Amino acid sequence: MVLLRTGIWEIDEIIGLDKVVGFKFEDVVLMRIFYHRTIVESAPVSLLLVGDARIDPYLLNTFSRIMDKEVEDQVKVRRAFKKEDVVPAIDSFAGDLIIVNPYLYGCSIYSSLMKRKGRTFLFFIEEKTYLRAESSIIELKRERKGNVSVKVRKSPLRPDLEMKFPTYLLYCKEEPGLAKWL
């Protein structure tokens, strides 16, 4: 069984087996790259695109070649164009799910996420202030020096964890190498 994962070893270790993980971005381009990478790493997977979110077949093929993994016919895609479509769409999926722009329409998805059996990754730009289901929120932003800054929020009781990795790592198949033995 394949669990949802990003393919960035350090991030995957931190989020462990959290049931619902949020990925907050300041940059739409970085978000697009990151969720396409996650789709390929996690295939077979279900994908819910909310509003104007879209999937880029060329970017998906690029990551498929990088990861040496065929994802054609392994991604189930559903769209939610209206506010009233979001919760029924979430409820219709079984197993692992990636949702892009889940808070776009301002609807509460807490109960739908909590009753799901599979793992869920949420990719969003705007963070709303209602009841949240995420066990971890990972904030990613690009820096001027070609790095991606990562801030991990697990709970109010634990301090935030911060780290950086080079942007080119998004386009590589990462192997933990010697780090897995440390």
FENBEL-V688441 format. One record per pair of residues at least 6 apart in sequence whose ideal C-beta (glycine too) atoms are under 6 Angstrom apart, sorted by the first residue. I is the first residue (numbers start at 1). J is the second residue. D is the distance in Angstrom with one decimal. If there is no record, write none. Layout:
I:J:D / I:J:D
This chain:
3:119:5.9 / 4:42:4.6 / 4:96:4.9 / 4:119:4.8 / 4:121:5.2 / 5:12:4.8 / 5:41:5.3 / 5:42:5.8 / 6:12:5.8 / 6:38:5.2 / 7:37:5.8 / 7:41:3.9 / 9:174:5.4 / 9:176:4.7 / 14:152:5.5 / 15:21:5.0 / 15:136:5.1 / 18:135:3.7 / 18:136:5.0 / 19:119:5.9 / 20:113:5.3 / 20:120:4.8 / 20:133:4.6 / 20:134:5.0 / 20:135:5.9 / 21:121:5.3 / 21:136:5.1 / 22:122:4.5 / 22:134:4.0 / 22:137:4.3 / 23:123:4.9 / 23:138:5.0 / 24:127:5.6 / 24:137:5.9 / 24:139:4.7 / 25:31:3.9 / 25:125:5.7 / 25:140:5.5 / 26:141:4.5 / 27:142:5.4 / 30:142:5.5 / 31:123:5.6 / 33:170:5.6 / 35:100:5.7 / 35:123:4.6 / 36:59:4.6 / 36:60:5.6 / 36:63:5.6 / 37:63:5.3 / 39:75:6.0 / 40:63:4.1 / 40:64:5.6 / 40:67:5.2 / 40:69:6.0 / 40:71:5.4 / 43:71:4.3 / 43:74:4.1 / 44:74:4.1 / 45:96:5.3 / 45:98:6.0 / 46:76:4.5 / 46:93:4.6 / 46:97:4.8 / 47:75:5.6 / 47:77:4.9 / 47:98:5.0 / 48:78:5.4 / 48:89:5.4 / 48:99:4.6 / 49:79:5.1 / 49:100:5.3 / 50:80:4.8 / 50:86:5.9 / 50:101:4.2 / 50:102:6.0 / 50:104:5.0 / 51:101:5.3 / 51:104:4.4 / 53:100:4.0 / 53:101:4.6 / 64:71:5.3 / 66:173:5.7 / 67:173:5.4 / 78:89:5.3 / 80:86:4.6 / 80:89:4.6 / 83:105:3.8 / 83:107:5.1 / 86:107:5.3 / 87:112:5.1 / 90:112:4.3 / 91:112:5.6 / 95:118:4.2 / 96:118:4.4 / 96:119:5.0 / 97:120:4.9 / 98:121:4.9 / 99:122:5.2 / 100:123:4.9 / 101:124:5.9 / 102:109:5.8 / 102:122:4.9 / 102:124:6.0 / 103:124:5.4 / 103:128:4.5 / 108:130:5.5 / 110:131:4.5 / 110:133:5.1 / 113:120:5.8 / 113:133:3.9 / 114:133:5.5 / 136:154:5.3 / 137:153:4.5 / 138:152:5.6 / 139:151:4.3 / 140:148:5.8 / 140:150:5.6 / 141:149:5.2 / 143:149:5.3 / 146:167:5.3 / 147:164:4.6 / 147:166:5.7 / 148:165:5.6 / 148:167:5.6 / 149:164:5.4 / 150:163:5.1 / 151:160:5.6 / 151:162:5.1 / 152:161:4.2 / 153:160:5.5
